[in-house]
Amino acid sequence: MKTKTRAQHACLWLFCLGGCGLAQATELVYTPINPSFGGNPLNGTWLLNNAQSQNDFDDPDIKARITPVGTSALERFTSQLQSRLLGQLLDNISTGNTGSLSTDAFIVNVTDDSGALTIVVTDRATGEISEIQVNGLAP
């Protein structure tokens, strides 16, 4: 009976040794995380937020770059109105209408001479004049 148990132990021992030899391995593949180096583009936001949360640097010149007073509602309204009027003035060129727009900062004169468009912009503060000429427009 001792020989039978020894034989069983030997078979079990050989089976375990054989099983160790059958270990399987796969190829290691490196996948970058950073999208700048070929990683998934969806990782970019996560990486940026992580970096910004760890950044404890305070810019010493930030107060000099930030203006404490913003634009008022009246200034925004005036700016939007000037943009709209200038856009309307330039749209009217296609119908043959010319005109001018005068604001606190500049004066714009638009003239159309049978296909030759001339836009004269005068800066009120400096008196500087810019002239833009476009030829070949259909009258």
HELIX and SHEET records of a PDB file:
HELIX    1   1 LYS A    2  GLY A   21  1                                  20    
HELIX    2   2 PRO A   35  PHE A   37  5                                   3    
HELIX    3   3 ASN A   43  GLN A   54  1                                  12    
HELIX    4   4 ILE A   62  ARG A   65  1                                   4    
HELIX    5   5 ALA A   73  ASP A   91  1                                  19    
HELIX    6   6 ASN A   92  THR A   95  5                                   4    
SHEET    1   A 4 GLY A  99  SER A 102  0                                        
SHEET    2   A 4 PHE A 106  ASP A 113 -1                                        
SHEET    3   A 4 ALA A 116  ASP A 123 -1                                        
SHEET    4   A 4 ILE A 129  VAL A 134 -1                                        
END                                                                             
